Amino acid sequence: MELEETGNCVADSVSVFDGADTTTGRLLGKFCGDELPHNMTSTGHYVVVTFRSNHKRNVGAFALSWTARDAHGTDDDATGMSARSGP
């Protein structure tokens, strides 16, 4: 994680919501800077991840990975994705 760090993450940020959308989903965390977020667990089938940028500074990137688990807590297929800001 390498994003612009500002108070309350008002410039660039990654937010993670537990639910199908940002309106009804519970905010699990909003992150910026270079400190890695803690591991998070959703309560259902959906998680929404949003990236916000003010486009004033071009710094680094963020990446995320996740593991899907079945109702018994057994790992299912793991998938990952990453995003990079800038050129």
C-alpha positions in Angstrom: 0.0 0.0 0.0 1.5 3.3 -1.1 -1.0 6.2 -1.2 -0.8 9.9 -0.4 -1.3 10.2 3.4 -3.5 13.0 4.7 -5.5 13.6 7.9 -8.6 11.4 7.7 -7.5 10.1 4.3 -9.2 13.0 2.5 -6.9 13.0 -0.5 -6.3 9.4 -1.7 -7.9 6.4 0.0 -9.1 2.9 -0.3 -12.3 2.0 1.6 -13.7 -1.5 2.2 -17.4 -2.1 2.8 -19.0 -5.3 4.1 -22.0 -5.6 1.8 -23.2 -5.3 -1.7 -22.9 -1.5 -2.0 -21.5 1.6 -0.2 -24.9 2.8 1.0 -26.0 -0.2 3.0 -22.7 -1.9 3.5 -20.8 -1.4 6.8 -17.5 0.4 6.5 -14.8 -2.0 7.5 -12.0 0.6 7.1 -10.7 3.6 5.2 -7.0 3.5 4.5 -4.2 5.7 3.1 -0.4 6.2 3.5 1.8 3.2 3.5 0.7 1.3 6.6 -0.9 -2.1 5.7 -4.5 -2.5 6.8 -5.4 -5.4 9.2 -7.1 -8.5 7.8 -10.8 -8.1 7.4 -13.7 -10.6 7.3 -17.0 -10.0 5.6 -20.3 -11.3 7.1 -21.7 -12.4 3.7 -21.1 -12.9 0.0 -20.3 -9.3 -0.9 -17.4 -6.8 -0.3 -17.1 -3.5 -2.0 -13.7 -1.8 -2.4 -13.5 1.8 -3.5 -10.5 3.9 -4.5 -10.6 7.6 -4.3 -8.0 10.0 -5.6 -7.8 13.8 -5.8 -5.3 13.5 -8.7 -2.9 16.1 -7.0 0.0 13.7 -6.5 0.9 10.6 -8.3 2.2 8.1 -5.7 2.5 4.4 -5.7 -0.3 1.9 -5.7 -2.3 -0.5 -3.7 -2.9 -4.2 -4.0 -5.4 -6.5 -2.4 -5.9 -10.2 -2.1 -8.7 -12.3 -0.7 -9.7 -15.8 0.2 -13.2 -17.2 -0.3 -14.3 -19.6 2.4 -17.3 -21.8 2.5 -19.9 -21.9 5.4 -17.6 -24.4 7.3 -14.6 -22.0 7.2 -12.7 -24.1 4.6 -10.7 -22.2 2.0 -12.4 -22.2 -1.5 -10.7 -20.7 -4.5 -8.4 -17.7 -3.7 -8.3 -14.8 -6.1 -6.5 -11.5 -6.1 -6.3 -8.2 -7.9 -4.2 -5.1 -7.9 -4.5 -1.5 -9.1 -1.8 1.1 -9.8 -2.1 4.8 -10.0 0.0 6.9 -12.3 1.7 6.2 -15.6 
